[in-house]
Amino acid sequence: MIVLVPEAVDSRLLQGFPEGVEIAFLPKEGPLSEKALAAEFAVAPYGGARRFFAELPNLKKLKVVQTLTAGVDWILPHLPPGLVLCDAAGVHDIPVSEWIVGAILSAIKRFPEFRDAQHEQRWAYRWVDDLEGSTVLFLGYGSIARATEERLVPFGVSFLRVARTARAGVHTWADLPELLPKADVIVNLLPYTPQTDKLVGAAQFAQMKPGALFVNAGRGKTVDQEALVEAIRARQVRLVTDVTTPEPLPEGHPLWSLPEVFLTPHIAGSTPKLFERGFRLVREQVARYLRGEPLLNVVTDGY
């Protein structure tokens, strides 16, 4: 079986595939080789996917596409019918959960404000809050939320969980009006689908505790950004976000300069270990495919 991978992949990551697997490369430019055109399994490029999309009609034997991203809204519209798409759920749990914990702690301890004051050579003494005793609400409760929860347990916080499907300890969206007023920190991990487009809006911000911390490590499009800006201006919420709409955030946008806002440029999952973890999953998926076993992380209903 032939597995198609981006040509920039480190050769060390291509060791350990099952016997009988051949690796073909997707070049940045130029024609695909005959071997590449015969691929059954492809790893979608982490960046610069336009070339991959352009070649999809030529990959006549392709059956499975594996992403190295947890979100798949960027690739779904480009896939022809019949292909199995698998996301990288689990690959980003460690770095993104670490980013979320860091975001919460830095906001509660006012690190961004103190950094600004340092640059101004200003001794900006003030009291800061504790995380202990806080309630953290997760919007979207998958593997990243669970990893974040594990890292927050030692801080003595309690949790509220909201997901598409109710299960033990997990509420649905219908329960949000009751839950949001109880939360000190709201962590958005919603994937982007047509159903989650601007799902967090003015009504939800109004239901939050005044001064609640909103942390967005999901997708920018799941939030009504204009409503978010108004909620920040009204001092209803504070914000730490790794995602915006659009990305990059345009020059002059209010989120660059509003108080109580700290943003990072969609880097929560961008660590050197990403590809090591990602290709560990790829090798497992290829082995499953060859054995005829169910694949992990198959995308249905947009995620």
Residue pairs with C-beta under 8 A, 6 or more apart in sequence:
1 20
1 21
1 22
1 40
1 41
1 286
1 289
1 290
2 21
2 22
2 23
2 24
2 35
2 36
2 38
2 39
2 40
2 41
3 17
3 21
3 22
3 23
3 24
3 39
3 40
3 41
3 42
3 43
3 282
3 286
4 24
4 25
4 26
4 36
4 39
4 41
4 42
4 43
4 59
4 62
5 14
5 23
5 24
5 25
5 26
5 42
5 43
5 282
6 25
6 26
6 43
6 45
6 46
6 52
7 25
7 26
7 27
7 28
8 28
9 25
9 43
9 275
9 279
10 275
13 275
13 276
13 279
14 23
14 279
16 283
17 23
17 283
17 286
18 283
18 286
18 287
18 290
20 290
21 286
21 290
22 35
24 32
24 33
24 35
24 36
24 38
24 39
25 33
25 36
26 32
26 36
26 42
26 45
26 51
26 52
26 55
27 51
28 48
28 51
29 51
32 55
32 58
37 58
37 59
37 60
37 61
38 61
39 59
39 61
39 62
40 61
40 62
40 63
40 64
40 289
41 62
41 63
41 64
41 66
41 285
41 286
41 289
42 52
42 59
42 62
42 64
42 65
42 66
43 65
43 66
43 67
43 68
43 279
43 282
44 52
44 65
44 66
44 67
44 68
44 75
45 51
45 52
46 68
46 69
46 274
46 275
46 278
49 74
49 75
49 78
53 78
56 62
56 78
56 79
56 80
57 80
62 83
63 83
63 84
63 289
64 83
64 84
64 85
64 86
64 285
64 289
64 295
65 75
65 79
65 83
65 84
65 85
65 86
66 86
66 88
66 281
66 282
66 285
67 75
67 85
67 86
67 87
67 88
68 88
68 91
68 274
68 275
68 278
69 87
69 88
69 92
69 269
70 87
70 88
70 89
70 91
70 92
70 96
70 144
70 191
70 269
71 87
71 191
71 192
71 219
71 303
72 85
72 87
72 191
72 299
72 302
72 303
73 191
73 192
73 193
73 219
73 221
73 302
75 85
76 85
76 299
76 302
79 85
84 295
84 298
85 298
85 299
86 285
86 295
86 296
86 297
86 298
86 299
87 297
87 299
87 303
88 278
88 281
88 297
89 142
89 143
89 296
89 297
90 143
90 281
90 297
91 269
91 274
91 277
91 278
91 281
92 144
92 268
92 269
92 274
92 277
93 143
93 144
93 146
93 147
94 147
94 273
94 277
95 268
95 269
95 270
95 271
95 273
95 274
96 144
96 147
96 148
96 217
96 268
96 269
97 144
97 147
97 148
97 150
97 151
98 151
99 217
99 242
99 264
99 267
99 268
99 269
100 144
100 148
100 187
100 215
100 217
100 268
101 148
101 151
101 152
103 215
103 217
103 240
103 242
103 262
104 131
104 136
104 152
104 185
104 187
104 213
104 215
104 240
105 111
105 131
106 112
106 240
106 262
107 213
107 215
107 238
107 240
107 262
108 128
108 129
108 130
108 131
108 134
108 213
109 128
109 129
110 126
110 128
112 262
113 124
113 126
114 124
117 123
117 124
131 152
131 155
131 156
131 157
132 155
132 156
132 157
133 156
133 157
134 157
134 158
134 184
134 185
135 157
135 158
135 159
135 160
135 182
135 183
135 184
135 185
136 149
136 152
136 157
136 158
136 159
136 160
136 183
136 184
136 185
136 186
136 187
137 159
137 160
137 161
137 162
137 179
137 180
137 182
137 183
137 185
137 186
137 187
138 145
138 148
138 149
138 159
138 160
138 161
138 162
138 187
138 189
139 162
139 186
139 187
139 188
139 189
139 190
139 200
139 218
140 162
140 163
140 188
140 189
140 190
140 191
140 218
141 161
141 162
141 163
141 170
141 189
142 163
142 189
144 189
144 217
145 161
145 187
145 189
148 187
149 159
152 159
157 185
160 171
160 179
160 182
160 183
161 169
161 170
161 171
162 170
162 171
162 172
162 173
162 175
162 176
162 179
163 170
163 171
163 172
164 172
164 173
165 172
166 172
171 179
173 199
176 204
176 207
177 207
180 186
180 204
180 207
180 208
180 209
181 207
181 208
181 209
182 209
183 208
183 209
183 212
184 209
184 212
184 213
185 212
185 213
185 215
186 208
186 212
186 213
186 214
186 215
187 215
187 217
188 200
188 214
188 215
188 216
188 217
188 218
188 222
188 223
189 217
189 218
190 196
190 199
190 200
190 218
190 219
190 222
191 218
191 219
191 222
191 302
191 303
192 218
192 219
192 221
192 222
193 301
193 302
193 303
194 302
195 302
196 219
196 221
196 222
197 221
197 222
198 221
198 222
198 223
198 224
199 222
199 223
200 222
200 223
200 224
200 228
201 223
201 224
201 227
202 224
202 227
202 230
202 231
205 214
205 227
205 228
205 230
205 231
205 236
205 237
206 231
206 236
208 214
208 231
208 236
208 237
210 235
210 236
211 235
211 236
211 237
211 238
212 236
212 237
212 238
213 237
213 238
213 239
213 240
214 228
214 231
214 237
214 238
214 239
214 240
214 241
215 239
215 240
215 241
216 223
216 239
216 240
216 241
216 242
216 243
217 241
217 242
217 243
217 268
218 243
219 243
220 241
220 243
220 244
220 245
220 246
220 247
221 245
223 245
225 244
225 245
225 255
228 237
228 239
229 254
229 255
229 258
231 237
232 238
232 239
232 254
232 258
232 259
232 260
232 261
233 254
233 258
235 260
237 260
238 260
238 261
239 255
239 258
239 260
239 261
239 262
239 263
240 261
240 262
240 263
241 255
241 261
241 262
241 263
241 264
242 263
242 264
242 265
242 266
242 267
242 268
243 266
244 253
244 255
244 263
247 265
247 266
248 265
249 255
249 256
249 263
255 261
255 263
256 263
281 296
281 297
284 296
285 295
285 296
288 294
288 295
288 296
289 295
